[in-house]
Amino acid sequence: MSTDNEQAASPTRRYGPSRGDLMFRTCFAAAGLALTLAAVLFRGLPQGPGGWEAVIIAVVFFGGTLIWSLRRLLRGDHPDT
């Protein structure tokens, strides 16, 4: 019979996004960053605070998603392992 402490120390995850979900999120985030970069290169740097806000929010969202997904993929921190 296992205790709660033994289950908490288990290296396998039973919940969370699957490997396929993490791969999709990684590709989606990379595409979002690429499109943000393309928009800045095509349109130039933003001139007002609203443009900077949009670029910063996009970079933070897509960059954070990319880092989070890659980290979980590289660690094998998903229920498929």
mmCIF file of the N, C-alpha and C atoms, coordinates in Angstrom:
data_MODEL
# 
_entry.id   MODEL 
# 
loop_
_atom_site.group_PDB 
_atom_site.id 
_atom_site.type_symbol 
_atom_site.label_atom_id 
_atom_site.label_alt_id 
_atom_site.label_comp_id 
_atom_site.label_asym_id 
_atom_site.label_entity_id 
_atom_site.label_seq_id 
_atom_site.pdbx_PDB_ins_code 
_atom_site.Cartn_x 
_atom_site.Cartn_y 
_atom_site.Cartn_z 
_atom_site.occupancy 
_atom_site.B_iso_or_equiv 
_atom_site.pdbx_formal_charge 
_atom_site.auth_seq_id 
_atom_site.auth_comp_id 
_atom_site.auth_asym_id 
_atom_site.auth_atom_id 
_atom_site.pdbx_PDB_model_num 
ATOM 1   N N  . MET A 1 1  ? 0.842  -1.173 0.000   1.00 0.00 ? 1  MET A N  1 
ATOM 2   C CA . MET A 1 1  ? 0.000  0.000  0.000   1.00 0.00 ? 1  MET A CA 1 
ATOM 3   C C  . MET A 1 1  ? 0.891  1.241  0.000   1.00 0.00 ? 1  MET A C  1 
ATOM 4   N N  . SER A 1 2  ? 0.620  2.192  -0.875  1.00 0.00 ? 2  SER A N  1 
ATOM 5   C CA . SER A 1 2  ? 1.458  3.385  -0.966  1.00 0.00 ? 2  SER A CA 1 
ATOM 6   C C  . SER A 1 2  ? 0.841  4.528  -0.181  1.00 0.00 ? 2  SER A C  1 
ATOM 7   N N  . THR A 1 3  ? 1.715  5.367  0.320   1.00 0.00 ? 3  THR A N  1 
ATOM 8   C CA . THR A 1 3  ? 1.259  6.525  1.075   1.00 0.00 ? 3  THR A CA 1 
ATOM 9   C C  . THR A 1 3  ? 1.242  7.746  0.161   1.00 0.00 ? 3  THR A C  1 
ATOM 10  N N  . ASP A 1 4  ? 0.704  8.827  0.678   1.00 0.00 ? 4  ASP A N  1 
ATOM 11  C CA . ASP A 1 4  ? 0.658  10.070 -0.099  1.00 0.00 ? 4  ASP A CA 1 
ATOM 12  C C  . ASP A 1 4  ? 2.062  10.581 -0.405  1.00 0.00 ? 4  ASP A C  1 
ATOM 13  N N  . ASN A 1 5  ? 3.001  10.403 0.519   1.00 0.00 ? 5  ASN A N  1 
ATOM 14  C CA . ASN A 1 5  ? 4.372  10.870 0.292   1.00 0.00 ? 5  ASN A CA 1 
ATOM 15  C C  . ASN A 1 5  ? 5.037  10.102 -0.840  1.00 0.00 ? 5  ASN A C  1 
ATOM 16  N N  . GLU A 1 6  ? 4.774  8.806  -0.957  1.00 0.00 ? 6  GLU A N  1 
ATOM 17  C CA . GLU A 1 6  ? 5.372  8.022  -2.035  1.00 0.00 ? 6  GLU A CA 1 
ATOM 18  C C  . GLU A 1 6  ? 4.816  8.442  -3.387  1.00 0.00 ? 6  GLU A C  1 
ATOM 19  N N  . GLN A 1 7  ? 3.536  8.768  -3.438  1.00 0.00 ? 7  GLN A N  1 
ATOM 20  C CA . GLN A 1 7  ? 2.938  9.203  -4.703  1.00 0.00 ? 7  GLN A CA 1 
ATOM 21  C C  . GLN A 1 7  ? 3.450  10.580 -5.096  1.00 0.00 ? 7  GLN A C  1 
ATOM 22  N N  . ALA A 1 8  ? 3.676  11.458 -4.130  1.00 0.00 ? 8  ALA A N  1 
ATOM 23  C CA . ALA A 1 8  ? 4.169  12.804 -4.424  1.00 0.00 ? 8  ALA A CA 1 
ATOM 24  C C  . ALA A 1 8  ? 5.609  12.747 -4.936  1.00 0.00 ? 8  ALA A C  1 
ATOM 25  N N  . ALA A 1 9  ? 6.382  11.760 -4.489  1.00 0.00 ? 9  ALA A N  1 
ATOM 26  C CA . ALA A 1 9  ? 7.778  11.659 -4.903  1.00 0.00 ? 9  ALA A CA 1 
ATOM 27  C C  . ALA A 1 9  ? 7.933  10.917 -6.229  1.00 0.00 ? 9  ALA A C  1 
ATOM 28  N N  . SER A 1 10 ? 6.860  10.429 -6.795  1.00 0.00 ? 10 SER A N  1 
ATOM 29  C CA . SER A 1 10 ? 6.920  9.679  -8.044  1.00 0.00 ? 10 SER A CA 1 
ATOM 30  C C  . SER A 1 10 ? 7.379  10.580 -9.185  1.00 0.00 ? 10 SER A C  1 
ATOM 31  N N  . PRO A 1 11 ? 8.360  10.136 -9.999  1.00 0.00 ? 11 PRO A N  1 
ATOM 32  C CA . PRO A 1 11 ? 8.866  10.989 -11.078 1.00 0.00 ? 11 PRO A CA 1 
ATOM 33  C C  . PRO A 1 11 ? 7.920  11.080 -12.274 1.00 0.00 ? 11 PRO A C  1 
ATOM 34  N N  . THR A 1 12 ? 6.913  10.234 -12.366 1.00 0.00 ? 12 THR A N  1 
ATOM 35  C CA . THR A 1 12 ? 6.008  10.283 -13.507 1.00 0.00 ? 12 THR A CA 1 
ATOM 36  C C  . THR A 1 12 ? 4.830  11.182 -13.204 1.00 0.00 ? 12 THR A C  1 
ATOM 37  N N  . ARG A 1 13 ? 4.357  11.862 -14.235 1.00 0.00 ? 13 ARG A N  1 
ATOM 38  C CA . ARG A 1 13 ? 3.195  12.733 -14.103 1.00 0.00 ? 13 ARG A CA 1 
ATOM 39  C C  . ARG A 1 13 ? 1.978  12.028 -14.655 1.00 0.00 ? 13 ARG A C  1 
ATOM 40  N N  . ARG A 1 14 ? 0.869  12.202 -13.983 1.00 0.00 ? 14 ARG A N  1 
ATOM 41  C CA . ARG A 1 14 ? -0.368 11.616 -14.479 1.00 0.00 ? 14 ARG A CA 1 
ATOM 42  C C  . ARG A 1 14 ? -1.252 12.662 -15.151 1.00 0.00 ? 14 ARG A C  1 
ATOM 43  N N  . TYR A 1 15 ? -0.981 13.928 -14.888 1.00 0.00 ? 15 TYR A N  1 
ATOM 44  C CA . TYR A 1 15 ? -1.824 14.993 -15.411 1.00 0.00 ? 15 TYR A CA 1 
ATOM 45  C C  . TYR A 1 15 ? -0.967 16.029 -16.128 1.00 0.00 ? 15 TYR A C  1 
ATOM 46  N N  . GLY A 1 16 ? -1.615 16.824 -16.933 1.00 0.00 ? 16 GLY A N  1 
ATOM 47  C CA . GLY A 1 16 ? -0.903 17.872 -17.649 1.00 0.00 ? 16 GLY A CA 1 
ATOM 48  C C  . GLY A 1 16 ? -0.950 17.626 -19.142 1.00 0.00 ? 16 GLY A C  1 
ATOM 49  N N  . PRO A 1 17 ? -0.420 18.564 -19.910 1.00 0.00 ? 17 PRO A N  1 
ATOM 50  C CA . PRO A 1 17 ? -0.447 18.418 -21.369 1.00 0.00 ? 17 PRO A CA 1 
ATOM 51  C C  . PRO A 1 17 ? 0.417  17.249 -21.832 1.00 0.00 ? 17 PRO A C  1 
ATOM 52  N N  . SER A 1 18 ? -0.069 16.576 -22.855 1.00 0.00 ? 18 SER A N  1 
ATOM 53  C CA . SER A 1 18 ? 0.672  15.444 -23.411 1.00 0.00 ? 18 SER A CA 1 
ATOM 54  C C  . SER A 1 18 ? 1.854  15.951 -24.237 1.00 0.00 ? 18 SER A C  1 
ATOM 55  N N  . ARG A 1 19 ? 2.685  15.024 -24.681 1.00 0.00 ? 19 ARG A N  1 
ATOM 56  C CA . ARG A 1 19 ? 3.844  15.381 -25.503 1.00 0.00 ? 19 ARG A CA 1 
ATOM 57  C C  . ARG A 1 19 ? 3.382  16.049 -26.800 1.00 0.00 ? 19 ARG A C  1 
ATOM 58  N N  . GLY A 1 20 ? 2.315  15.553 -27.403 1.00 0.00 ? 20 GLY A N  1 
ATOM 59  C CA . GLY A 1 20 ? 1.788  16.148 -28.626 1.00 0.00 ? 20 GLY A CA 1 
ATOM 60  C C  . GLY A 1 20 ? 1.306  17.573 -28.402 1.00 0.00 ? 20 GLY A C  1 
ATOM 61  N N  . ASP A 1 21 ? 0.635  17.808 -27.259 1.00 0.00 ? 21 ASP A N  1 
ATOM 62  C CA . ASP A 1 21 ? 0.197  19.164 -26.928 1.00 0.00 ? 21 ASP A CA 1 
ATOM 63  C C  . ASP A 1 21 ? 1.386  20.107 -26.763 1.00 0.00 ? 21 ASP A C  1 
ATOM 64  N N  . LEU A 1 22 ? 2.417  19.618 -26.090 1.00 0.00 ? 22 LEU A N  1 
ATOM 65  C CA . LEU A 1 22 ? 3.608  20.454 -25.890 1.00 0.00 ? 22 LEU A CA 1 
ATOM 66  C C  . LEU A 1 22 ? 4.305  20.742 -27.213 1.00 0.00 ? 22 LEU A C  1 
ATOM 67  N N  . MET A 1 23 ? 4.345  19.763 -28.109 1.00 0.00 ? 23 MET A N  1 
ATOM 68  C CA . MET A 1 23 ? 4.941  19.989 -29.434 1.00 0.00 ? 23 MET A CA 1 
ATOM 69  C C  . MET A 1 23 ? 4.146  21.045 -30.204 1.00 0.00 ? 23 MET A C  1 
ATOM 70  N N  . PHE A 1 24 ? 2.816  20.955 -30.154 1.00 0.00 ? 24 PHE A N  1 
ATOM 71  C CA . PHE A 1 24 ? 1.977  21.949 -30.831 1.00 0.00 ? 24 PHE A CA 1 
ATOM 72  C C  . PHE A 1 24 ? 2.223  23.337 -30.244 1.00 0.00 ? 24 PHE A C  1 
ATOM 73  N N  . ARG A 1 25 ? 2.259  23.437 -28.926 1.00 0.00 ? 25 ARG A N  1 
ATOM 74  C CA . ARG A 1 25 ? 2.488  24.736 -28.285 1.00 0.00 ? 25 ARG A CA 1 
ATOM 75  C C  . ARG A 1 25 ? 3.849  25.304 -28.657 1.00 0.00 ? 25 ARG A C  1 
ATOM 76  N N  . THR A 1 26 ? 4.853  24.437 -28.745 1.00 0.00 ? 26 THR A N  1 
ATOM 77  C CA . THR A 1 26 ? 6.193  24.880 -29.127 1.00 0.00 ? 26 THR A CA 1 
ATOM 78  C C  . THR A 1 26 ? 6.190  25.444 -30.548 1.00 0.00 ? 26 THR A C  1 
ATOM 79  N N  . CYS A 1 27 ? 5.577  24.719 -31.472 1.00 0.00 ? 27 CYS A N  1 
ATOM 80  C CA . CYS A 1 27 ? 5.514  25.183 -32.873 1.00 0.00 ? 27 CYS A CA 1 
ATOM 81  C C  . CYS A 1 27 ? 4.678  26.455 -33.002 1.00 0.00 ? 27 CYS A C  1 
ATOM 82  N N  . PHE A 1 28 ? 3.565  26.517 -32.284 1.00 0.00 ? 28 PHE A N  1 
ATOM 83  C CA . PHE A 1 28 ? 2.695  27.694 -32.316 1.00 0.00 ? 28 PHE A CA 1 
ATOM 84  C C  . PHE A 1 28 ? 3.428  28.921 -31.785 1.00 0.00 ? 28 PHE A C  1 
ATOM 85  N N  . ALA A 1 29 ? 4.161  28.759 -30.684 1.00 0.00 ? 29 ALA A N  1 
ATOM 86  C CA . ALA A 1 29 ? 4.895  29.881 -30.101 1.00 0.00 ? 29 ALA A CA 1 
ATOM 87  C C  . ALA A 1 29 ? 6.023  30.340 -31.019 1.00 0.00 ? 29 ALA A C  1 
ATOM 88  N N  . ALA A 1 30 ? 6.727  29.393 -31.627 1.00 0.00 ? 30 ALA A N  1 
ATOM 89  C CA . ALA A 1 30 ? 7.803  29.765 -32.554 1.00 0.00 ? 30 ALA A CA 1 
ATOM 90  C C  . ALA A 1 30 ? 7.239  30.512 -33.759 1.00 0.00 ? 30 ALA A C  1 
ATOM 91  N N  . ALA A 1 31 ? 6.104  30.050 -34.273 1.00 0.00 ? 31 ALA A N  1 
ATOM 92  C CA . ALA A 1 31 ? 5.466  30.730 -35.407 1.00 0.00 ? 31 ALA A CA 1 
ATOM 93  C C  . ALA A 1 31 ? 5.002  32.128 -34.997 1.00 0.00 ? 31 ALA A C  1 
ATOM 94  N N  . GLY A 1 32 ? 4.455  32.261 -33.796 1.00 0.00 ? 32 GLY A N  1 
ATOM 95  C CA . GLY A 1 32 ? 4.020  33.572 -33.309 1.00 0.00 ? 32 GLY A CA 1 
ATOM 96  C C  . GLY A 1 32 ? 5.170  34.547 -33.173 1.00 0.00 ? 32 GLY A C  1 
ATOM 97  N N  . LEU A 1 33 ? 6.297  34.069 -32.656 1.00 0.00 ? 33 LEU A N  1 
ATOM 98  C CA . LEU A 1 33 ? 7.481  34.938 -32.551 1.00 0.00 ? 33 LEU A CA 1 
ATOM 99  C C  . LEU A 1 33 ? 8.003  35.319 -33.932 1.00 0.00 ? 33 LEU A C  1 
ATOM 100 N N  . ALA A 1 34 ? 7.996  34.356 -34.858 1.00 0.00 ? 34 ALA A N  1 
ATOM 101 C CA . ALA A 1 34 ? 8.460  34.643 -36.220 1.00 0.00 ? 34 ALA A CA 1 
ATOM 102 C C  . ALA A 1 34 ? 7.556  35.671 -36.901 1.00 0.00 ? 34 ALA A C  1 
ATOM 103 N N  . LEU A 1 35 ? 6.253  35.535 -36.726 1.00 0.00 ? 35 LEU A N  1 
ATOM 104 C CA . LEU A 1 35 ? 5.326  36.498 -37.332 1.00 0.00 ? 35 LEU A CA 1 
ATOM 105 C C  . LEU A 1 35 ? 5.443  37.879 -36.687 1.00 0.00 ? 35 LEU A C  1 
ATOM 106 N N  . THR A 1 36 ? 5.688  37.915 -35.387 1.00 0.00 ? 36 THR A N  1 
ATOM 107 C CA . THR A 1 36 ? 5.899  39.206 -34.715 1.00 0.00 ? 36 THR A CA 1 
ATOM 108 C C  . THR A 1 36 ? 7.155  39.883 -35.248 1.00 0.00 ? 36 THR A C  1 
ATOM 109 N N  . LEU A 1 37 ? 8.222  39.099 -35.398 1.00 0.00 ? 37 LEU A N  1 
ATOM 110 C CA . LEU A 1 37 ? 9.459  39.635 -35.967 1.00 0.00 ? 37 LEU A CA 1 
ATOM 111 C C  . LEU A 1 37 ? 9.232  40.112 -37.404 1.00 0.00 ? 37 LEU A C  1 
ATOM 112 N N  . ALA A 1 38 ? 8.505  39.332 -38.200 1.00 0.00 ? 38 ALA A N  1 
ATOM 113 C CA . ALA A 1 38 ? 8.227  39.717 -39.586 1.00 0.00 ? 38 ALA A CA 1 
ATOM 114 C C  . ALA A 1 38 ? 7.423  41.020 -39.637 1.00 0.00 ? 38 ALA A C  1 
ATOM 115 N N  . ALA A 1 39 ? 6.461  41.151 -38.740 1.00 0.00 ? 39 ALA A N  1 
ATOM 116 C CA . ALA A 1 39 ? 5.654  42.374 -38.712 1.00 0.00 ? 39 ALA A CA 1 
ATOM 117 C C  . ALA A 1 39 ? 6.511  43.588 -38.366 1.00 0.00 ? 39 ALA A C  1 
ATOM 118 N N  . VAL A 1 40 ? 7.416  43.428 -37.408 1.00 0.00 ? 40 VAL A N  1 
ATOM 119 C CA . VAL A 1 40 ? 8.279  44.552 -37.029 1.00 0.00 ? 40 VAL A CA 1 
ATOM 120 C C  . VAL A 1 40 ? 9.246  44.890 -38.167 1.00 0.00 ? 40 VAL A C  1 
ATOM 121 N N  . LEU A 1 41 ? 9.784  43.866 -38.823 1.00 0.00 ? 41 LEU A N  1 
ATOM 122 C CA . LEU A 1 41 ? 10.693 44.124 -39.941 1.00 0.00 ? 41 LEU A CA 1 
ATOM 123 C C  . LEU A 1 41 ? 9.968  44.774 -41.117 1.00 0.00 ? 41 LEU A C  1 
ATOM 124 N N  . PHE A 1 42 ? 8.745  44.354 -41.381 1.00 0.00 ? 42 PHE A N  1 
ATOM 125 C CA . PHE A 1 42 ? 7.982  44.879 -42.515 1.00 0.00 ? 42 PHE A CA 1 
ATOM 126 C C  . PHE A 1 42 ? 7.454  46.287 -42.237 1.00 0.00 ? 42 PHE A C  1 
ATOM 127 N N  . ARG A 1 43 ? 6.920  46.496 -41.036 1.00 0.00 ? 43 ARG A N  1 
ATOM 128 C CA . ARG A 1 43 ? 6.289  47.779 -40.707 1.00 0.00 ? 43 ARG A CA 1 
ATOM 129 C C  . ARG A 1 43 ? 7.245  48.773 -40.048 1.00 0.00 ? 43 ARG A C  1 
ATOM 130 N N  . GLY A 1 44 ? 8.345  48.279 -39.527 1.00 0.00 ? 44 GLY A N  1 
ATOM 131 C CA . GLY A 1 44 ? 9.262  49.150 -38.798 1.00 0.00 ? 44 GLY A CA 1 
ATOM 132 C C  . GLY A 1 44 ? 8.920  49.150 -37.314 1.00 0.00 ? 44 GLY A C  1 
ATOM 133 N N  . LEU A 1 45 ? 9.769  49.808 -36.550 1.00 0.00 ? 45 LEU A N  1 
ATOM 134 C CA . LEU A 1 45 ? 9.537  49.885 -35.112 1.00 0.00 ? 45 LEU A CA 1 
ATOM 135 C C  . LEU A 1 45 ? 8.290  50.710 -34.821 1.00 0.00 ? 45 LEU A C  1 
ATOM 136 N N  . PRO A 1 46 ? 7.562  50.363 -33.790 1.00 0.00 ? 46 PRO A N  1 
ATOM 137 C CA . PRO A 1 46 ? 6.359  51.132 -33.442 1.00 0.00 ? 46 PRO A CA 1 
ATOM 138 C C  . PRO A 1 46 ? 6.704  52.578 -33.074 1.00 0.00 ? 46 PRO A C  1 
ATOM 139 N N  . GLN A 1 47 ? 5.793  53.469 -33.376 1.00 0.00 ? 47 GLN A N  1 
ATOM 140 C CA . GLN A 1 47 ? 6.007  54.888 -33.096 1.00 0.00 ? 47 GLN A CA 1 
ATOM 141 C C  . GLN A 1 47 ? 5.337  55.344 -31.805 1.00 0.00 ? 47 GLN A C  1 
ATOM 142 N N  . GLY A 1 48 ? 4.289  54.668 -31.403 1.00 0.00 ? 48 GLY A N  1 
ATOM 143 C CA . GLY A 1 48 ? 3.559  55.089 -30.211 1.00 0.00 ? 48 GLY A CA 1 
ATOM 144 C C  . GLY A 1 48 ? 3.550  54.011 -29.143 1.00 0.00 ? 48 GLY A C  1 
ATOM 145 N N  . PRO A 1 49 ? 3.003  54.360 -27.983 1.00 0.00 ? 49 PRO A N  1 
ATOM 146 C CA . PRO A 1 49 ? 2.989  53.396 -26.879 1.00 0.00 ? 49 PRO A CA 1 
ATOM 147 C C  . PRO A 1 49 ? 2.100  52.180 -27.148 1.00 0.00 ? 49 PRO A C  1 
ATOM 148 N N  . GLY A 1 50 ? 1.050  52.352 -27.927 1.00 0.00 ? 50 GLY A N  1 
ATOM 149 C CA . GLY A 1 50 ? 0.173  51.223 -28.240 1.00 0.00 ? 50 GLY A CA 1 
ATOM 150 C C  . GLY A 1 50 ? 0.858  50.166 -29.083 1.00 0.00 ? 50 GLY A C  1 
ATOM 151 N N  . GLY A 1 51 ? 1.679  50.612 -30.018 1.00 0.00 ? 51 GLY A N  1 
ATOM 152 C CA . GLY A 1 51 ? 2.425  49.666 -30.839 1.00 0.00 ? 51 GLY A CA 1 
ATOM 153 C C  . GLY A 1 51 ? 3.454  48.898 -30.032 1.00 0.00 ? 51 GLY A C  1 
ATOM 154 N N  . TRP A 1 52 ? 4.159  49.611 -29.156 1.00 0.00 ? 52 TRP A N  1 
ATOM 155 C CA . TRP A 1 52 ? 5.136  48.948 -28.296 1.00 0.00 ? 52 TRP A CA 1 
ATOM 156 C C  . TRP A 1 52 ? 4.451  47.955 -27.357 1.00 0.00 ? 52 TRP A C  1 
ATOM 157 N N  . GLU A 1 53 ? 3.288  48.350 -26.857 1.00 0.00 ? 53 GLU A N  1 
ATOM 158 C CA . GLU A 1 53 ? 2.544  47.462 -25.966 1.00 0.00 ? 53 GLU A CA 1 
ATOM 159 C C  . GLU A 1 53 ? 2.181  46.164 -26.679 1.00 0.00 ? 53 GLU A C  1 
ATOM 160 N N  . ALA A 1 54 ? 1.711  46.265 -27.908 1.00 0.00 ? 54 ALA A N  1 
ATOM 161 C CA . ALA A 1 54 ? 1.333  45.072 -28.671 1.00 0.00 ? 54 ALA A CA 1 
ATOM 162 C C  . ALA A 1 54 ? 2.532  44.175 -28.933 1.00 0.00 ? 54 ALA A C  1 
ATOM 163 N N  . VAL A 1 55 ? 3.656  44.761 -29.287 1.00 0.00 ? 55 VAL A N  1 
ATOM 164 C CA . VAL A 1 55 ? 4.864  43.968 -29.568 1.00 0.00 ? 55 VAL A CA 1 
ATOM 165 C C  . VAL A 1 55 ? 5.372  43.308 -28.290 1.00 0.00 ? 55 VAL A C  1 
ATOM 166 N N  . ILE A 1 56 ? 5.426  44.038 -27.196 1.00 0.00 ? 56 ILE A N  1 
ATOM 167 C CA . ILE A 1 56 ? 5.926  43.483 -25.939 1.00 0.00 ? 56 ILE A CA 1 
ATOM 168 C C  . ILE A 1 56 ? 5.027  42.365 -25.435 1.00 0.00 ? 56 ILE A C  1 
ATOM 169 N N  . ILE A 1 57 ? 3.719  42.551 -25.502 1.00 0.00 ? 57 ILE A N  1 
ATOM 170 C CA . ILE A 1 57 ? 2.797  41.504 -25.047 1.00 0.00 ? 57 ILE A CA 1 
ATOM 171 C C  . ILE A 1 57 ? 2.941  40.252 -25.911 1.00 0.00 ? 57 ILE A C  1 
ATOM 172 N N  . ALA A 1 58 ? 3.077  40.427 -27.221 1.00 0.00 ? 58 ALA A N  1 
ATOM 173 C CA . ALA A 1 58 ? 3.250  39.274 -28.112 1.00 0.00 ? 58 ALA A CA 1 
ATOM 174 C C  . ALA A 1 58 ? 4.544  38.532 -27.803 1.00 0.00 ? 58 ALA A C  1 
ATOM 175 N N  . VAL A 1 59 ? 5.635  39.265 -27.602 1.00 0.00 ? 59 VAL A N  1 
ATOM 176 C CA . VAL A 1 59 ? 6.927  38.630 -27.325 1.00 0.00 ? 59 VAL A CA 1 
ATOM 177 C C  . VAL A 1 59 ? 6.894  37.909 -25.975 1.00 0.00 ? 59 VAL A C  1 
ATOM 178 N N  . VAL A 1 60 ? 6.308  38.520 -24.973 1.00 0.00 ? 60 VAL A N  1 
ATOM 179 C CA . VAL A 1 60 ? 6.227  37.883 -23.652 1.00 0.00 ? 60 VAL A CA 1 
ATOM 180 C C  . VAL A 1 60 ? 5.350  36.635 -23.716 1.00 0.00 ? 60 VAL A C  1 
ATOM 181 N N  . PHE A 1 61 ? 4.207  36.718 -24.374 1.00 0.00 ? 61 PHE A N  1 
ATOM 182 C CA . PHE A 1 61 ? 3.299  35.570 -24.456 1.00 0.00 ? 61 PHE A CA 1 
ATOM 183 C C  . PHE A 1 61 ? 3.933  34.418 -25.229 1.00 0.00 ? 61 PHE A C  1 
ATOM 184 N N  . PHE A 1 62 ? 4.372  34.695 -26.450 1.00 0.00 ? 62 PHE A N  1 
ATOM 185 C CA . PHE A 1 62 ? 4.932  33.626 -27.277 1.00 0.00 ? 62 PHE A CA 1 
ATOM 186 C C  . PHE A 1 62 ? 6.282  33.136 -26.731 1.00 0.00 ? 62 PHE A C  1 
ATOM 187 N N  . GLY A 1 63 ? 7.106  34.043 -26.242 1.00 0.00 ? 63 GLY A N  1 
ATOM 188 C CA . GLY A 1 63 ? 8.388  33.641 -25.673 1.00 0.00 ? 63 GLY A CA 1 
ATOM 189 C C  . GLY A 1 63 ? 8.222  32.803 -24.415 1.00 0.00 ? 63 GLY A C  1 
ATOM 190 N N  . GLY A 1 64 ? 7.314  33.197 -23.546 1.00 0.00 ? 64 GLY A N  1 
ATOM 191 C CA . GLY A 1 64 ? 7.055  32.426 -22.333 1.00 0.00 ? 64 GLY A CA 1 
ATOM 192 C C  . GLY A 1 64 ? 6.495  31.051 -22.642 1.00 0.00 ? 64 GLY A C  1 
ATOM 193 N N  . THR A 1 65 ? 5.580  30.983 -23.598 1.00 0.00 ? 65 THR A N  1 
ATOM 194 C CA . THR A 1 65 ? 5.022  29.700 -24.002 1.00 0.00 ? 65 THR A CA 1 
ATOM 195 C C  . THR A 1 65 ? 6.094  28.800 -24.591 1.00 0.00 ? 65 THR A C  1 
ATOM 196 N N  . LEU A 1 66 ? 6.963  29.370 -25.420 1.00 0.00 ? 66 LEU A N  1 
ATOM 197 C CA . LEU A 1 66 ? 8.039  28.590 -26.031 1.00 0.00 ? 66 LEU A CA 1 
ATOM 198 C C  . LEU A 1 66 ? 8.986  28.039 -24.967 1.00 0.00 ? 66 LEU A C  1 
ATOM 199 N N  . ILE A 1 67 ? 9.414  28.869 -24.043 1.00 0.00 ? 67 ILE A N  1 
ATOM 200 C CA . ILE A 1 67 ? 10.337 28.433 -22.992 1.00 0.00 ? 67 ILE A CA 1 
ATOM 201 C C  . ILE A 1 67 ? 9.683  27.373 -22.110 1.00 0.00 ? 67 ILE A C  1 
ATOM 202 N N  . TRP A 1 68 ? 8.451  27.595 -21.691 1.00 0.00 ? 68 TRP A N  1 
ATOM 203 C CA . TRP A 1 68 ? 7.746  26.652 -20.823 1.00 0.00 ? 68 TRP A CA 1 
ATOM 204 C C  . TRP A 1 68 ? 7.580  25.303 -21.506 1.00 0.00 ? 68 TRP A C  1 
ATOM 205 N N  . SER A 1 69 ? 7.166  25.320 -22.763 1.00 0.00 ? 69 SER A N  1 
ATOM 206 C CA . SER A 1 69 ? 6.942  24.062 -23.488 1.00 0.00 ? 69 SER A CA 1 
ATOM 207 C C  . SER A 1 69 ? 8.247  23.317 -23.739 1.00 0.00 ? 69 SER A C  1 
ATOM 208 N N  . LEU A 1 70 ? 9.280  24.026 -24.178 1.00 0.00 ? 70 LEU A N  1 
ATOM 209 C CA . LEU A 1 70 ? 10.574 23.383 -24.415 1.00 0.00 ? 70 LEU A CA 1 
ATOM 210 C C  . LEU A 1 70 ? 11.151 22.790 -23.136 1.00 0.00 ? 70 LEU A C  1 
ATOM 211 N N  . ARG A 1 71 ? 11.015 23.509 -22.057 1.00 0.00 ? 71 ARG A N  1 
ATOM 212 C CA . ARG A 1 71 ? 11.529 23.024 -20.776 1.00 0.00 ? 71 ARG A CA 1 
ATOM 213 C C  . ARG A 1 71 ? 10.850 21.717 -20.375 1.00 0.00 ? 71 ARG A C  1 
ATOM 214 N N  . ARG A 1 72 ? 9.527  21.664 -20.520 1.00 0.00 ? 72 ARG A N  1 
ATOM 215 C CA . ARG A 1 72 ? 8.812  20.437 -20.162 1.00 0.00 ? 72 ARG A CA 1 
ATOM 216 C C  . ARG A 1 72 ? 9.129  19.305 -21.117 1.00 0.00 ? 72 ARG A C  1 
ATOM 217 N N  . LEU A 1 73 ? 9.305  19.607 -22.396 1.00 0.00 ? 73 LEU A N  1 
ATOM 218 C CA . LEU A 1 73 ? 9.664  18.568 -23.363 1.00 0.00 ? 73 LEU A CA 1 
ATOM 219 C C  . LEU A 1 73 ? 11.055 17.999 -23.075 1.00 0.00 ? 73 LEU A C  1 
ATOM 220 N N  . LEU A 1 74 ? 12.017 18.871 -22.826 1.00 0.00 ? 74 LEU A N  1 
ATOM 221 C CA . LEU A 1 74 ? 13.385 18.425 -22.586 1.00 0.00 ? 74 LEU A CA 1 
ATOM 222 C C  . LEU A 1 74 ? 13.519 17.636 -21.294 1.00 0.00 ? 74 LEU A C  1 
ATOM 223 N N  . ARG A 1 75 ? 12.738 17.990 -20.293 1.00 0.00 ? 75 ARG A N  1 
ATOM 224 C CA . ARG A 1 75 ? 12.767 17.271 -19.025 1.00 0.00 ? 75 ARG A CA 1 
ATOM 225 C C  . ARG A 1 75 ? 11.965 15.971 -19.068 1.00 0.00 ? 75 ARG A C  1 
ATOM 226 N N  . GLY A 1 76 ? 11.131 15.821 -20.087 1.00 0.00 ? 76 GLY A N  1 
ATOM 227 C CA . GLY A 1 76 ? 10.251 14.662 -20.142 1.00 0.00 ? 76 GLY A CA 1 
ATOM 228 C C  . GLY A 1 76 ? 9.132  14.770 -19.122 1.00 0.00 ? 76 GLY A C  1 
ATOM 229 N N  . ASP A 1 77 ? 8.747  15.993 -18.814 1.00 0.00 ? 77 ASP A N  1 
ATOM 230 C CA . ASP A 1 77 ? 7.759  16.263 -17.786 1.00 0.00 ? 77 ASP A CA 1 
ATOM 231 C C  . ASP A 1 77 ? 6.352  16.296 -18.390 1.00 0.00 ? 77 ASP A C  1 
ATOM 232 N N  . HIS A 1 78 ? 5.911  15.137 -18.880 1.00 0.00 ? 78 HIS A N  1 
ATOM 233 C CA . HIS A 1 78 ? 4.563  15.012 -19.425 1.00 0.00 ? 78 HIS A CA 1 
ATOM 234 C C  . HIS A 1 78 ? 4.096  13.588 -19.196 1.00 0.00 ? 78 HIS A C  1 
ATOM 235 N N  . PRO A 1 79 ? 2.774  13.344 -19.229 1.00 0.00 ? 79 PRO A N  1 
ATOM 236 C CA . PRO A 1 79 ? 2.249  12.029 -18.873 1.00 0.00 ? 79 PRO A CA 1 
ATOM 237 C C  . PRO A 1 79 ? 2.609  10.907 -19.851 1.00 0.00 ? 79 PRO A C  1 
ATOM 238 N N  . ASP A 1 80 ? 3.175  11.205 -21.007 1.00 0.00 ? 80 ASP A N  1 
ATOM 239 C CA . ASP A 1 80 ? 3.487  10.174 -21.998 1.00 0.00 ? 80 ASP A CA 1 
ATOM 240 C C  . ASP A 1 80 ? 4.758  9.414  -21.667 1.00 0.00 ? 80 ASP A C  1 
ATOM 241 N N  . THR A 1 81 ? 5.526  9.871  -20.658 1.00 0.00 ? 81 THR A N  1 
ATOM 242 C CA . THR A 1 81 ? 6.803  9.219  -20.349 1.00 0.00 ? 81 THR A CA 1 
ATOM 243 C C  . THR A 1 81 ? 6.622  8.003  -19.504 1.00 0.00 ? 81 THR A C  1 
# 
